[in-house]
Amino acid sequence: MVTGIIGKKVGMTQIFDATGAAVPVTVIKAGPCVVVQRKTATVDGYDAVQLGLVEGKPAKVNRPLGGHFKKANVPPARLVREVAAEGDDVVAGTEVVASMFQDGELVDVTGTSRGHGFQGVMKRHGFAGGAASHGSMFHRAPGSIGASSFPSRVLKGMRAPGRMGADRVTVHNLKVVRVDAEKHLLLVRGAVPGARNGYVLIRKAVKPKRVAEPQAEKPKGKR
């Protein structure tokens, strides 16, 4: 059994549940994908599959990669990712589609967050900044970064201005609200990393949260 699939973020919207409440969801076009290579514990030391995202037209690849896809008898893919797999029923050429997930299932979504470029400490790390009053001369500066007498240097890990965003981010335990197998769409509750048309990896939750079941009310005793 394959535990994940490659997808593309379409955008965000909202739907209404059975009670009429609005639920914010992210629409993801999940797959279709094909298994390019099957890795086993006996040969590779671990169990996994190499997935290729099937898009409009085959990707242009060099001859070594072309031979890799030809060996699996699948079209060359522009995007290839590796996910965990269980069992021996998955072989090269197997198709992986969005119907592998079910309504109400918890998933982990991995993507590249939006890039914000070079930013200061207030936006990058959430510093409060100095007084905003006139004449303070200290508004958005980071403040002291170390004493001059000892240790006479800036300690490692000091939060400072720098490049913000464009990181690999994983959001855990997002609920699958709806699965549209015909259109290869997943509607996931909440937000996922990245901008629209960004590629994401959806996998079954590694550490799913325990859902508290409603307990029956105890009968009230007579006074």
Helices and strands as residue ranges (DSSP letters): E 4-16, E 22-30, E 33-39, E 48-53, H 63-72, E 80-84, E 95-96, G 98-100, E 106-112, E 115-119, H 121-125, E 162-165, E 168-180, E 185-189, E 199-204
